[in-house]
Amino acid sequence: MAQTIVEGTIRRGGAPVAGAYVQVLDPQGAFTGERRTGGDGAYRFYLVPGRWSLVAFAGGGGRAERELTLDEGDAVRLDLDLGT
């Protein structure tokens, strides 16, 4: 079985945000997992196929949310911007 990956960069006003939180929610909105971004604003999740929501936020304000549907073996790049 191929891995299903979602990865990307969290930015604010175009600049990477270190230490931002990225949460994964299931289709019912239940919390499933969380990562903090590295110094380069990057995150990565290994998920099972299905529908998911990713929510990003950080100190200093801003929030971004995106829904996506993953099929087995997908490798999706999802960059999110928290605004200015």
mmCIF file of the N, C-alpha and C atoms, coordinates in Angstrom:
data_MODEL
# 
_entry.id   MODEL 
# 
loop_
_atom_site.group_PDB 
_atom_site.id 
_atom_site.type_symbol 
_atom_site.label_atom_id 
_atom_site.label_alt_id 
_atom_site.label_comp_id 
_atom_site.label_asym_id 
_atom_site.label_entity_id 
_atom_site.label_seq_id 
_atom_site.pdbx_PDB_ins_code 
_atom_site.Cartn_x 
_atom_site.Cartn_y 
_atom_site.Cartn_z 
_atom_site.occupancy 
_atom_site.B_iso_or_equiv 
_atom_site.pdbx_formal_charge 
_atom_site.auth_seq_id 
_atom_site.auth_comp_id 
_atom_site.auth_asym_id 
_atom_site.auth_atom_id 
_atom_site.pdbx_PDB_model_num 
ATOM 1   N N  . MET A 1 1  ? 0.841   -1.177 0.000  1.00 0.00 ? 1  MET A N  1 
ATOM 2   C CA . MET A 1 1  ? 0.000   0.000  0.000  1.00 0.00 ? 1  MET A CA 1 
ATOM 3   C C  . MET A 1 1  ? 0.890   1.245  0.000  1.00 0.00 ? 1  MET A C  1 
ATOM 4   N N  . ALA A 1 2  ? 0.603   2.197  -0.889 1.00 0.00 ? 2  ALA A N  1 
ATOM 5   C CA . ALA A 1 2  ? 1.378   3.428  -1.000 1.00 0.00 ? 2  ALA A CA 1 
ATOM 6   C C  . ALA A 1 2  ? 0.988   4.406  0.108  1.00 0.00 ? 2  ALA A C  1 
ATOM 7   N N  . GLN A 1 3  ? 1.954   5.155  0.593  1.00 0.00 ? 3  GLN A N  1 
ATOM 8   C CA . GLN A 1 3  ? 1.685   6.153  1.623  1.00 0.00 ? 3  GLN A CA 1 
ATOM 9   C C  . GLN A 1 3  ? 0.933   7.340  1.026  1.00 0.00 ? 3  GLN A C  1 
ATOM 10  N N  . THR A 1 4  ? 0.091   7.937  1.823  1.00 0.00 ? 4  THR A N  1 
ATOM 11  C CA . THR A 1 4  ? -0.638  9.134  1.438  1.00 0.00 ? 4  THR A CA 1 
ATOM 12  C C  . THR A 1 4  ? -0.081  10.279 2.279  1.00 0.00 ? 4  THR A C  1 
ATOM 13  N N  . ILE A 1 5  ? 0.434   11.301 1.602  1.00 0.00 ? 5  ILE A N  1 
ATOM 14  C CA . ILE A 1 5  ? 1.166   12.367 2.280  1.00 0.00 ? 5  ILE A CA 1 
ATOM 15  C C  . ILE A 1 5  ? 0.549   13.726 1.953  1.00 0.00 ? 5  ILE A C  1 
ATOM 16  N N  . VAL A 1 6  ? 0.452   14.564 2.976  1.00 0.00 ? 6  VAL A N  1 
ATOM 17  C CA . VAL A 1 6  ? 0.120   15.977 2.798  1.00 0.00 ? 6  VAL A CA 1 
ATOM 18  C C  . VAL A 1 6  ? 1.248   16.760 3.432  1.00 0.00 ? 6  VAL A C  1 
ATOM 19  N N  . GLU A 1 7  ? 1.836   17.675 2.670  1.00 0.00 ? 7  GLU A N  1 
ATOM 20  C CA . GLU A 1 7  ? 2.910   18.496 3.200  1.00 0.00 ? 7  GLU A CA 1 
ATOM 21  C C  . GLU A 1 7  ? 2.825   19.880 2.588  1.00 0.00 ? 7  GLU A C  1 
ATOM 22  N N  . GLY A 1 8  ? 3.440   20.826 3.266  1.00 0.00 ? 8  GLY A N  1 
ATOM 23  C CA . GLY A 1 8  ? 3.424   22.179 2.747  1.00 0.00 ? 8  GLY A CA 1 
ATOM 24  C C  . GLY A 1 8  ? 4.141   23.128 3.681  1.00 0.00 ? 8  GLY A C  1 
ATOM 25  N N  . THR A 1 9  ? 3.910   24.411 3.427  1.00 0.00 ? 9  THR A N  1 
ATOM 26  C CA . THR A 1 9  ? 4.528   25.468 4.206  1.00 0.00 ? 9  THR A CA 1 
ATOM 27  C C  . THR A 1 9  ? 3.448   26.424 4.693  1.00 0.00 ? 9  THR A C  1 
ATOM 28  N N  . ILE A 1 10 ? 3.563   26.822 5.941  1.00 0.00 ? 10 ILE A N  1 
ATOM 29  C CA . ILE A 1 10 ? 2.668   27.829 6.507  1.00 0.00 ? 10 ILE A CA 1 
ATOM 30  C C  . ILE A 1 10 ? 3.399   29.163 6.431  1.00 0.00 ? 10 ILE A C  1 
ATOM 31  N N  . ARG A 1 11 ? 2.701   30.151 5.866  1.00 0.00 ? 11 ARG A N  1 
ATOM 32  C CA . ARG A 1 11 ? 3.289   31.484 5.696  1.00 0.00 ? 11 ARG A CA 1 
ATOM 33  C C  . ARG A 1 11 ? 2.357   32.548 6.261  1.00 0.00 ? 11 ARG A C  1 
ATOM 34  N N  . ARG A 1 12 ? 2.934   33.674 6.551  1.00 0.00 ? 12 ARG A N  1 
ATOM 35  C CA . ARG A 1 12 ? 2.158   34.862 6.919  1.00 0.00 ? 12 ARG A CA 1 
ATOM 36  C C  . ARG A 1 12 ? 2.731   35.998 6.080  1.00 0.00 ? 12 ARG A C  1 
ATOM 37  N N  . GLY A 1 13 ? 1.896   36.557 5.220  1.00 0.00 ? 13 GLY A N  1 
ATOM 38  C CA . GLY A 1 13 ? 2.371   37.632 4.351  1.00 0.00 ? 13 GLY A CA 1 
ATOM 39  C C  . GLY A 1 13 ? 3.517   37.200 3.465  1.00 0.00 ? 13 GLY A C  1 
ATOM 40  N N  . GLY A 1 14 ? 3.568   35.926 3.092  1.00 0.00 ? 14 GLY A N  1 
ATOM 41  C CA . GLY A 1 14 ? 4.610   35.395 2.212  1.00 0.00 ? 14 GLY A CA 1 
ATOM 42  C C  . GLY A 1 14 ? 5.828   34.835 2.915  1.00 0.00 ? 14 GLY A C  1 
ATOM 43  N N  . ALA A 1 15 ? 6.005   35.125 4.221  1.00 0.00 ? 15 ALA A N  1 
ATOM 44  C CA . ALA A 1 15 ? 7.178   34.634 4.961  1.00 0.00 ? 15 ALA A CA 1 
ATOM 45  C C  . ALA A 1 15 ? 6.825   33.369 5.729  1.00 0.00 ? 15 ALA A C  1 
ATOM 46  N N  . PRO A 1 16 ? 7.725   32.362 5.746  1.00 0.00 ? 16 PRO A N  1 
ATOM 47  C CA . PRO A 1 16 ? 7.462   31.136 6.506  1.00 0.00 ? 16 PRO A CA 1 
ATOM 48  C C  . PRO A 1 16 ? 7.264   31.424 7.991  1.00 0.00 ? 16 PRO A C  1 
ATOM 49  N N  . VAL A 1 17 ? 6.354   30.674 8.632  1.00 0.00 ? 17 VAL A N  1 
ATOM 50  C CA . VAL A 1 17 ? 6.057   30.855 10.057 1.00 0.00 ? 17 VAL A CA 1 
ATOM 51  C C  . VAL A 1 17 ? 6.579   29.641 10.829 1.00 0.00 ? 17 VAL A C  1 
ATOM 52  N N  . ALA A 1 18 ? 7.622   29.852 11.612 1.00 0.00 ? 18 ALA A N  1 
ATOM 53  C CA . ALA A 1 18 ? 8.159   28.792 12.473 1.00 0.00 ? 18 ALA A CA 1 
ATOM 54  C C  . ALA A 1 18 ? 7.242   28.625 13.683 1.00 0.00 ? 18 ALA A C  1 
ATOM 55  N N  . GLY A 1 19 ? 7.004   27.393 14.095 1.00 0.00 ? 19 GLY A N  1 
ATOM 56  C CA . GLY A 1 19 ? 6.224   27.120 15.295 1.00 0.00 ? 19 GLY A CA 1 
ATOM 57  C C  . GLY A 1 19 ? 4.719   27.268 15.136 1.00 0.00 ? 19 GLY A C  1 
ATOM 58  N N  . ALA A 1 20 ? 4.238   27.372 13.901 1.00 0.00 ? 20 ALA A N  1 
ATOM 59  C CA . ALA A 1 20 ? 2.788   27.410 13.680 1.00 0.00 ? 20 ALA A CA 1 
ATOM 60  C C  . ALA A 1 20 ? 2.212   26.026 13.965 1.00 0.00 ? 20 ALA A C  1 
ATOM 61  N N  . TYR A 1 21 ? 0.958   25.990 14.346 1.00 0.00 ? 21 TYR A N  1 
ATOM 62  C CA . TYR A 1 21 ? 0.261   24.728 14.575 1.00 0.00 ? 21 TYR A CA 1 
ATOM 63  C C  . TYR A 1 21 ? -0.547  24.366 13.334 1.00 0.00 ? 21 TYR A C  1 
ATOM 64  N N  . VAL A 1 22 ? -0.480  23.101 12.957 1.00 0.00 ? 22 VAL A N  1 
ATOM 65  C CA . VAL A 1 22 ? -1.300  22.585 11.862 1.00 0.00 ? 22 VAL A CA 1 
ATOM 66  C C  . VAL A 1 22 ? -2.055  21.385 12.415 1.00 0.00 ? 22 VAL A C  1 
ATOM 67  N N  . GLN A 1 23 ? -3.378  21.472 12.411 1.00 0.00 ? 23 GLN A N  1 
ATOM 68  C CA . GLN A 1 23 ? -4.219  20.400 12.938 1.00 0.00 ? 23 GLN A CA 1 
ATOM 69  C C  . GLN A 1 23 ? -4.966  19.704 11.798 1.00 0.00 ? 23 GLN A C  1 
ATOM 70  N N  . VAL A 1 24 ? -5.210  18.405 12.003 1.00 0.00 ? 24 VAL A N  1 
ATOM 71  C CA . VAL A 1 24 ? -6.006  17.614 11.069 1.00 0.00 ? 24 VAL A CA 1 
ATOM 72  C C  . VAL A 1 24 ? -7.319  17.257 11.758 1.00 0.00 ? 24 VAL A C  1 
ATOM 73  N N  . LEU A 1 25 ? -8.422  17.519 11.057 1.00 0.00 ? 25 LEU A N  1 
ATOM 74  C CA . LEU A 1 25 ? -9.756  17.197 11.563 1.00 0.00 ? 25 LEU A CA 1 
ATOM 75  C C  . LEU A 1 25 ? -10.420 16.215 10.606 1.00 0.00 ? 25 LEU A C  1 
ATOM 76  N N  . ASP A 1 26 ? -11.188 15.271 11.167 1.00 0.00 ? 26 ASP A N  1 
ATOM 77  C CA . ASP A 1 26 ? -11.909 14.316 10.328 1.00 0.00 ? 26 ASP A CA 1 
ATOM 78  C C  . ASP A 1 26 ? -13.166 14.982 9.756  1.00 0.00 ? 26 ASP A C  1 
ATOM 79  N N  . PRO A 1 27 ? -13.938 14.275 8.918  1.00 0.00 ? 27 PRO A N  1 
ATOM 80  C CA . PRO A 1 27 ? -15.119 14.887 8.295  1.00 0.00 ? 27 PRO A CA 1 
ATOM 81  C C  . PRO A 1 27 ? -16.161 15.418 9.279  1.00 0.00 ? 27 PRO A C  1 
ATOM 82  N N  . GLN A 1 28 ? -16.181 14.905 10.493 1.00 0.00 ? 28 GLN A N  1 
ATOM 83  C CA . GLN A 1 28 ? -17.124 15.388 11.501 1.00 0.00 ? 28 GLN A CA 1 
ATOM 84  C C  . GLN A 1 28 ? -16.549 16.551 12.312 1.00 0.00 ? 28 GLN A C  1 
ATOM 85  N N  . GLY A 1 29 ? -15.317 16.960 12.003 1.00 0.00 ? 29 GLY A N  1 
ATOM 86  C CA . GLY A 1 29 ? -14.682 18.064 12.710 1.00 0.00 ? 29 GLY A CA 1 
ATOM 87  C C  . GLY A 1 29 ? -13.938 17.662 13.962 1.00 0.00 ? 29 GLY A C  1 
ATOM 88  N N  . ALA A 1 30 ? -13.775 16.352 14.188 1.00 0.00 ? 30 ALA A N  1 
ATOM 89  C CA . ALA A 1 30 ? -13.062 15.871 15.376 1.00 0.00 ? 30 ALA A CA 1 
ATOM 90  C C  . ALA A 1 30 ? -11.546 15.969 15.156 1.00 0.00 ? 30 ALA A C  1 
ATOM 91  N N  . PHE A 1 31 ? -10.849 16.415 16.187 1.00 0.00 ? 31 PHE A N  1 
ATOM 92  C CA . PHE A 1 31 ? -9.393  16.517 16.165 1.00 0.00 ? 31 PHE A CA 1 
ATOM 93  C C  . PHE A 1 31 ? -8.775  15.135 15.963 1.00 0.00 ? 31 PHE A C  1 
ATOM 94  N N  . THR A 1 32 ? -7.818  15.045 15.028 1.00 0.00 ? 32 THR A N  1 
ATOM 95  C CA . THR A 1 32 ? -7.159  13.770 14.740 1.00 0.00 ? 32 THR A CA 1 
ATOM 96  C C  . THR A 1 32 ? -5.657  13.823 15.004 1.00 0.00 ? 32 THR A C  1 
ATOM 97  N N  . GLY A 1 33 ? -5.045  14.968 14.745 1.00 0.00 ? 33 GLY A N  1 
ATOM 98  C CA . GLY A 1 33 ? -3.606  15.074 14.954 1.00 0.00 ? 33 GLY A CA 1 
ATOM 99  C C  . GLY A 1 33 ? -3.136  16.503 14.788 1.00 0.00 ? 33 GLY A C  1 
ATOM 100 N N  . GLU A 1 34 ? -1.860  16.726 15.200 1.00 0.00 ? 34 GLU A N  1 
ATOM 101 C CA . GLU A 1 34 ? -1.312  18.078 15.147 1.00 0.00 ? 34 GLU A CA 1 
ATOM 102 C C  . GLU A 1 34 ? 0.192   18.015 14.956 1.00 0.00 ? 34 GLU A C  1 
ATOM 103 N N  . ARG A 1 35 ? 0.710   18.983 14.228 1.00 0.00 ? 35 ARG A N  1 
ATOM 104 C CA . ARG A 1 35 ? 2.151   19.159 14.062 1.00 0.00 ? 35 ARG A CA 1 
ATOM 105 C C  . ARG A 1 35 ? 2.468   20.634 14.262 1.00 0.00 ? 35 ARG A C  1 
ATOM 106 N N  . ARG A 1 36 ? 3.713   20.908 14.632 1.00 0.00 ? 36 ARG A N  1 
ATOM 107 C CA . ARG A 1 36 ? 4.209   22.285 14.639 1.00 0.00 ? 36 ARG A CA 1 
ATOM 108 C C  . ARG A 1 36 ? 5.200   22.410 13.502 1.00 0.00 ? 36 ARG A C  1 
ATOM 109 N N  . THR A 1 37 ? 5.186   23.557 12.867 1.00 0.00 ? 37 THR A N  1 
ATOM 110 C CA . THR A 1 37 ? 6.089   23.758 11.738 1.00 0.00 ? 37 THR A CA 1 
ATOM 111 C C  . THR A 1 37 ? 7.513   23.963 12.228 1.00 0.00 ? 37 THR A C  1 
ATOM 112 N N  . GLY A 1 38 ? 8.438   23.586 11.368 1.00 0.00 ? 38 GLY A N  1 
ATOM 113 C CA . GLY A 1 38 ? 9.848   23.808 11.655 1.00 0.00 ? 38 GLY A CA 1 
ATOM 114 C C  . GLY A 1 38 ? 10.228  25.253 11.371 1.00 0.00 ? 38 GLY A C  1 
ATOM 115 N N  . GLY A 1 39 ? 11.502  25.548 11.465 1.00 0.00 ? 39 GLY A N  1 
ATOM 116 C CA . GLY A 1 39 ? 12.002  26.891 11.230 1.00 0.00 ? 39 GLY A CA 1 
ATOM 117 C C  . GLY A 1 39 ? 11.707  27.411 9.834  1.00 0.00 ? 39 GLY A C  1 
ATOM 118 N N  . ASP A 1 40 ? 11.506  26.487 8.914  1.00 0.00 ? 40 ASP A N  1 
ATOM 119 C CA . ASP A 1 40 ? 11.198  26.867 7.528  1.00 0.00 ? 40 ASP A CA 1 
ATOM 120 C C  . ASP A 1 40 ? 9.700   26.924 7.261  1.00 0.00 ? 40 ASP A C  1 
ATOM 121 N N  . GLY A 1 41 ? 8.870   26.766 8.317  1.00 0.00 ? 41 GLY A N  1 
ATOM 122 C CA . GLY A 1 41 ? 7.416   26.808 8.157  1.00 0.00 ? 41 GLY A CA 1 
ATOM 123 C C  . GLY A 1 41 ? 6.808   25.534 7.591  1.00 0.00 ? 41 GLY A C  1 
ATOM 124 N N  . ALA A 1 42 ? 7.611   24.478 7.452  1.00 0.00 ? 42 ALA A N  1 
ATOM 125 C CA . ALA A 1 42 ? 7.139   23.246 6.802  1.00 0.00 ? 42 ALA A CA 1 
ATOM 126 C C  . ALA A 1 42 ? 6.465   22.293 7.786  1.00 0.00 ? 42 ALA A C  1 
ATOM 127 N N  . TYR A 1 43 ? 5.526   21.523 7.246  1.00 0.00 ? 43 TYR A N  1 
ATOM 128 C CA . TYR A 1 43 ? 4.847   20.462 8.005  1.00 0.00 ? 43 TYR A CA 1 
ATOM 129 C C  . TYR A 1 43 ? 4.637   19.269 7.075  1.00 0.00 ? 43 TYR A C  1 
ATOM 130 N N  . ARG A 1 44 ? 4.342   18.118 7.677  1.00 0.00 ? 44 ARG A N  1 
ATOM 131 C CA . ARG A 1 44 ? 4.049   16.899 6.900  1.00 0.00 ? 44 ARG A CA 1 
ATOM 132 C C  . ARG A 1 44 ? 3.176   15.981 7.736  1.00 0.00 ? 44 ARG A C  1 
ATOM 133 N N  . PHE A 1 45 ? 2.156   15.412 7.087  1.00 0.00 ? 45 PHE A N  1 
ATOM 134 C CA . PHE A 1 45 ? 1.291   14.400 7.695  1.00 0.00 ? 45 PHE A CA 1 
ATOM 135 C C  . PHE A 1 45 ? 1.245   13.179 6.785  1.00 0.00 ? 45 PHE A C  1 
ATOM 136 N N  . TYR A 1 46 ? 1.179   12.004 7.399  1.00 0.00 ? 46 TYR A N  1 
ATOM 137 C CA . TYR A 1 46 ? 0.901   10.748 6.703  1.00 0.00 ? 46 TYR A CA 1 
ATOM 138 C C  . TYR A 1 46 ? -0.512  10.369 7.115  1.00 0.00 ? 46 TYR A C  1 
ATOM 139 N N  . LEU A 1 47 ? -1.431  10.368 6.169  1.00 0.00 ? 47 LEU A N  1 
ATOM 140 C CA . LEU A 1 47 ? -2.846  10.143 6.471  1.00 0.00 ? 47 LEU A CA 1 
ATOM 141 C C  . LEU A 1 47 ? -3.396  8.975  5.673  1.00 0.00 ? 47 LEU A C  1 
ATOM 142 N N  . VAL A 1 48 ? -4.491  8.429  6.144  1.00 0.00 ? 48 VAL A N  1 
ATOM 143 C CA . VAL A 1 48 ? -5.194  7.405  5.375  1.00 0.00 ? 48 VAL A CA 1 
ATOM 144 C C  . VAL A 1 48 ? -6.080  8.125  4.352  1.00 0.00 ? 48 VAL A C  1 
ATOM 145 N N  . PRO A 1 49 ? -6.416  7.465  3.255  1.00 0.00 ? 49 PRO A N  1 
ATOM 146 C CA . PRO A 1 49 ? -7.299  8.090  2.271  1.00 0.00 ? 49 PRO A CA 1 
ATOM 147 C C  . PRO A 1 49 ? -8.626  8.509  2.908  1.00 0.00 ? 49 PRO A C  1 
ATOM 148 N N  . GLY A 1 50 ? -9.201  9.592  2.411  1.00 0.00 ? 50 GLY A N  1 
ATOM 149 C CA . GLY A 1 50 ? -10.480 10.076 2.906  1.00 0.00 ? 50 GLY A CA 1 
ATOM 150 C C  . GLY A 1 50 ? -10.557 11.584 2.849  1.00 0.00 ? 50 GLY A C  1 
ATOM 151 N N  . ARG A 1 51 ? -11.580 12.123 3.491  1.00 0.00 ? 51 ARG A N  1 
ATOM 152 C CA . ARG A 1 51 ? -11.794 13.572 3.558  1.00 0.00 ? 51 ARG A CA 1 
ATOM 153 C C  . ARG A 1 51 ? -11.216 14.108 4.858  1.00 0.00 ? 51 ARG A C  1 
ATOM 154 N N  . TRP A 1 52 ? -10.491 15.209 4.754  1.00 0.00 ? 52 TRP A N  1 
ATOM 155 C CA . TRP A 1 52 ? -9.834  15.817 5.901  1.00 0.00 ? 52 TRP A CA 1 
ATOM 156 C C  . TRP A 1 52 ? -9.938  17.331 5.825  1.00 0.00 ? 52 TRP A C  1 
ATOM 157 N N  . SER A 1 53 ? -9.788  17.984 6.961  1.00 0.00 ? 53 SER A N  1 
ATOM 158 C CA . SER A 1 53 ? -9.623  19.432 7.018  1.00 0.00 ? 53 SER A CA 1 
ATOM 159 C C  . SER A 1 53 ? -8.300  19.710 7.710  1.00 0.00 ? 53 SER A C  1 
ATOM 160 N N  . LEU A 1 54 ? -7.539  20.641 7.166  1.00 0.00 ? 54 LEU A N  1 
ATOM 161 C CA . LEU A 1 54 ? -6.326  21.112 7.809  1.00 0.00 ? 54 LEU A CA 1 
ATOM 162 C C  . LEU A 1 54 ? -6.563  22.533 8.275  1.00 0.00 ? 54 LEU A C  1 
ATOM 163 N N  . VAL A 1 55 ? -6.183  22.803 9.523  1.00 0.00 ? 55 VAL A N  1 
ATOM 164 C CA . VAL A 1 55 ? -6.350  24.121 10.125 1.00 0.00 ? 55 VAL A CA 1 
ATOM 165 C C  . VAL A 1 55 ? -4.980  24.567 10.623 1.00 0.00 ? 55 VAL A C  1 
ATOM 166 N N  . ALA A 1 56 ? -4.561  25.763 10.209 1.00 0.00 ? 56 ALA A N  1 
ATOM 167 C CA . ALA A 1 56 ? -3.274  26.308 10.630 1.00 0.00 ? 56 ALA A CA 1 
ATOM 168 C C  . ALA A 1 56 ? -3.493  27.613 11.381 1.00 0.00 ? 56 ALA A C  1 
ATOM 169 N N  . PHE A 1 57 ? -2.710  27.805 12.444 1.00 0.00 ? 57 PHE A N  1 
ATOM 170 C CA . PHE A 1 57 ? -2.767  29.049 13.207 1.00 0.00 ? 57 PHE A CA 1 
ATOM 171 C C  . PHE A 1 57 ? -1.446  29.221 13.949 1.00 0.00 ? 57 PHE A C  1 
ATOM 172 N N  . ALA A 1 58 ? -1.184  30.450 14.380 1.00 0.00 ? 58 ALA A N  1 
ATOM 173 C CA . ALA A 1 58 ? 0.078   30.724 15.068 1.00 0.00 ? 58 ALA A CA 1 
ATOM 174 C C  . ALA A 1 58 ? -0.078  31.923 15.975 1.00 0.00 ? 58 ALA A C  1 
ATOM 175 N N  . GLY A 1 59 ? 0.863   32.049 16.900 1.00 0.00 ? 59 GLY A N  1 
ATOM 176 C CA . GLY A 1 59 ? 0.910   33.242 17.729 1.00 0.00 ? 59 GLY A CA 1 
ATOM 177 C C  . GLY A 1 59 ? 1.019   34.466 16.832 1.00 0.00 ? 59 GLY A C  1 
ATOM 178 N N  . GLY A 1 60 ? 0.426   35.557 17.251 1.00 0.00 ? 60 GLY A N  1 
ATOM 179 C CA . GLY A 1 60 ? 0.437   36.756 16.423 1.00 0.00 ? 60 GLY A CA 1 
ATOM 180 C C  . GLY A 1 60 ? -0.783  36.856 15.533 1.00 0.00 ? 60 GLY A C  1 
ATOM 181 N N  . GLY A 1 61 ? -1.640  35.820 15.577 1.00 0.00 ? 61 GLY A N  1 
ATOM 182 C CA . GLY A 1 61 ? -2.907  35.874 14.843 1.00 0.00 ? 61 GLY A CA 1 
ATOM 183 C C  . GLY A 1 61 ? -2.858  35.200 13.489 1.00 0.00 ? 61 GLY A C  1 
ATOM 184 N N  . GLY A 1 62 ? -4.021  35.140 12.903 1.00 0.00 ? 62 GLY A N  1 
ATOM 185 C CA . GLY A 1 62 ? -4.180  34.520 11.598 1.00 0.00 ? 62 GLY A CA 1 
ATOM 186 C C  . GLY A 1 62 ? -4.582  33.063 11.702 1.00 0.00 ? 62 GLY A C  1 
ATOM 187 N N  . ARG A 1 63 ? -5.392  32.659 10.755 1.00 0.00 ? 63 ARG A N  1 
ATOM 188 C CA . ARG A 1 63 ? -5.868  31.275 10.704 1.00 0.00 ? 63 ARG A CA 1 
ATOM 189 C C  . ARG A 1 63 ? -6.197  30.954 9.256  1.00 0.00 ? 63 ARG A C  1 
ATOM 190 N N  . ALA A 1 64 ? -5.905  29.727 8.860  1.00 0.00 ? 64 ALA A N  1 
ATOM 191 C CA . ALA A 1 64 ? -6.238  29.258 7.518  1.00 0.00 ? 64 ALA A CA 1 
ATOM 192 C C  . ALA A 1 64 ? -6.782  27.849 7.640  1.00 0.00 ? 64 ALA A C  1 
ATOM 193 N N  . GLU A 1 65 ? -7.784  27.541 6.835  1.00 0.00 ? 65 GLU A N  1 
ATOM 194 C CA . GLU A 1 65 ? -8.389  26.202 6.858  1.00 0.00 ? 65 GLU A CA 1 
ATOM 195 C C  . GLU A 1 65 ? -8.669  25.770 5.426  1.00 0.00 ? 65 GLU A C  1 
ATOM 196 N N  . ARG A 1 66 ? -8.432  24.490 5.167  1.00 0.00 ? 66 ARG A N  1 
ATOM 197 C CA . ARG A 1 66 ? -8.682  23.955 3.835  1.00 0.00 ? 66 ARG A CA 1 
ATOM 198 C C  . ARG A 1 66 ? -9.146  22.519 3.956  1.00 0.00 ? 66 ARG A C  1 
ATOM 199 N N  . GLU A 1 67 ? -10.151 22.151 3.182  1.00 0.00 ? 67 GLU A N  1 
ATOM 200 C CA . GLU A 1 67 ? -10.628 20.770 3.105  1.00 0.00 ? 67 GLU A CA 1 
ATOM 201 C C  . GLU A 1 67 ? -9.994  20.110 1.898  1.00 0.00 ? 67 GLU A C  1 
ATOM 202 N N  . LEU A 1 68 ? -9.733  18.804 2.027  1.00 0.00 ? 68 LEU A N  1 
ATOM 203 C CA . LEU A 1 68 ? -9.198  18.055 0.907  1.00 0.00 ? 68 LEU A CA 1 
ATOM 204 C C  . LEU A 1 68 ? -9.626  16.608 0.993  1.00 0.00 ? 68 LEU A C  1 
ATOM 205 N N  . THR A 1 69 ? -9.650  15.957 -0.154 1.00 0.00 ? 69 THR A N  1 
ATOM 206 C CA . THR A 1 69 ? -9.949  14.529 -0.242 1.00 0.00 ? 69 THR A CA 1 
ATOM 207 C C  . THR A 1 69 ? -8.717  13.836 -0.787 1.00 0.00 ? 69 THR A C  1 
ATOM 208 N N  . LEU A 1 70 ? -8.276  12.803 -0.084 1.00 0.00 ? 70 LEU A N  1 
ATOM 209 C CA . LEU A 1 70 ? -7.067  12.072 -0.459 1.00 0.00 ? 70 LEU A CA 1 
ATOM 210 C C  . LEU A 1 70 ? -7.409  10.666 -0.925 1.00 0.00 ? 70 LEU A C  1 
ATOM 211 N N  . ASP A 1 71 ? -6.763  10.258 -1.994 1.00 0.00 ? 71 ASP A N  1 
ATOM 212 C CA . ASP A 1 71 ? -6.839  8.881  -2.473 1.00 0.00 ? 71 ASP A CA 1 
ATOM 213 C C  . ASP A 1 71 ? -5.538  8.180  -2.097 1.00 0.00 ? 71 ASP A C  1 
ATOM 214 N N  . GLU A 1 72 ? -5.565  6.869  -2.052 1.00 0.00 ? 72 GLU A N  1 
ATOM 215 C CA . GLU A 1 72 ? -4.374  6.106  -1.695 1.00 0.00 ? 72 GLU A CA 1 
ATOM 216 C C  . GLU A 1 72 ? -3.210  6.476  -2.601 1.00 0.00 ? 72 GLU A C  1 
ATOM 217 N N  . GLY A 1 73 ? -2.072  6.748  -1.977 1.00 0.00 ? 73 GLY A N  1 
ATOM 218 C CA . GLY A 1 73 ? -0.856  7.061  -2.716 1.00 0.00 ? 73 GLY A CA 1 
ATOM 219 C C  . GLY A 1 73 ? -0.704  8.517  -3.110 1.00 0.00 ? 73 GLY A C  1 
ATOM 220 N N  . ASP A 1 74 ? -1.681  9.356  -2.799 1.00 0.00 ? 74 ASP A N  1 
ATOM 221 C CA . ASP A 1 74 ? -1.569  10.777 -3.123 1.00 0.00 ? 74 ASP A CA 1 
ATOM 222 C C  . ASP A 1 74 ? -0.401  11.400 -2.374 1.00 0.00 ? 74 ASP A C  1 
ATOM 223 N N  . ALA A 1 75 ? 0.259   12.334 -3.017 1.00 0.00 ? 75 ALA A N  1 
ATOM 224 C CA . ALA A 1 75 ? 1.270   13.183 -2.390 1.00 0.00 ? 75 ALA A CA 1 
ATOM 225 C C  . ALA A 1 75 ? 0.841   14.607 -2.710 1.00 0.00 ? 75 ALA A C  1 
ATOM 226 N N  . VAL A 1 76 ? 0.245   15.284 -1.738 1.00 0.00 ? 76 VAL A N  1 
ATOM 227 C CA . VAL A 1 76 ? -0.354  16.590 -1.949 1.00 0.00 ? 76 VAL A CA 1 
ATOM 228 C C  . VAL A 1 76 ? 0.469   17.670 -1.268 1.00 0.00 ? 76 VAL A C  1 
ATOM 229 N N  . ARG A 1 77 ? 0.733   18.728 -2.023 1.00 0.00 ? 77 ARG A N  1 
ATOM 230 C CA . ARG A 1 77 ? 1.373   19.906 -1.449 1.00 0.00 ? 77 ARG A CA 1 
ATOM 231 C C  . ARG A 1 77 ? 0.276   20.922 -1.154 1.00 0.00 ? 77 ARG A C  1 
ATOM 232 N N  . LEU A 1 78 ? 0.197   21.357 0.110  1.00 0.00 ? 78 LEU A N  1 
ATOM 233 C CA . LEU A 1 78 ? -0.824  22.318 0.516  1.00 0.00 ? 78 LEU A CA 1 
ATOM 234 C C  . LEU A 1 78 ? -0.160  23.410 1.349  1.00 0.00 ? 78 LEU A C  1 
ATOM 235 N N  . ASP A 1 79 ? 0.131   24.535 0.701  1.00 0.00 ? 79 ASP A N  1 
ATOM 236 C CA . ASP A 1 79 ? 0.688   25.698 1.376  1.00 0.00 ? 79 ASP A CA 1 
ATOM 237 C C  . ASP A 1 79 ? -0.476  26.563 1.843  1.00 0.00 ? 79 ASP A C  1 
ATOM 238 N N  . LEU A 1 80 ? -0.382  27.085 3.061  1.00 0.00 ? 80 LEU A N  1 
ATOM 239 C CA . LEU A 1 80 ? -1.438  27.928 3.617  1.00 0.00 ? 80 LEU A CA 1 
ATOM 240 C C  . LEU A 1 80 ? -0.833  29.238 4.093  1.00 0.00 ? 80 LEU A C  1 
ATOM 241 N N  . ASP A 1 81 ? -1.587  30.341 3.907  1.00 0.00 ? 81 ASP A N  1 
ATOM 242 C CA . ASP A 1 81 ? -1.138  31.652 4.346  1.00 0.00 ? 81 ASP A CA 1 
ATOM 243 C C  . ASP A 1 81 ? -2.073  32.162 5.441  1.00 0.00 ? 81 ASP A C  1 
ATOM 244 N N  . LEU A 1 82 ? -1.492  32.585 6.545  1.00 0.00 ? 82 LEU A N  1 
ATOM 245 C CA . LEU A 1 82 ? -2.259  33.064 7.683  1.00 0.00 ? 82 LEU A CA 1 
ATOM 246 C C  . LEU A 1 82 ? -2.681  34.515 7.530  1.00 0.00 ? 82 LEU A C  1 
ATOM 247 N N  . GLY A 1 83 ? -2.319  35.157 6.455  1.00 0.00 ? 83 GLY A N  1 
ATOM 248 C CA . GLY A 1 83 ? -2.672  36.559 6.229  1.00 0.00 ? 83 GLY A CA 1 
ATOM 249 C C  . GLY A 1 83 ? -1.572  37.474 6.702  1.00 0.00 ? 83 GLY A C  1 
ATOM 250 N N  . THR A 1 84 ? -1.837  38.758 6.634  1.00 0.00 ? 84 THR A N  1 
ATOM 251 C CA . THR A 1 84 ? -0.811  39.736 6.995  1.00 0.00 ? 84 THR A CA 1 
ATOM 252 C C  . THR A 1 84 ? -0.983  40.221 8.413  1.00 0.00 ? 84 THR A C  1 
# 
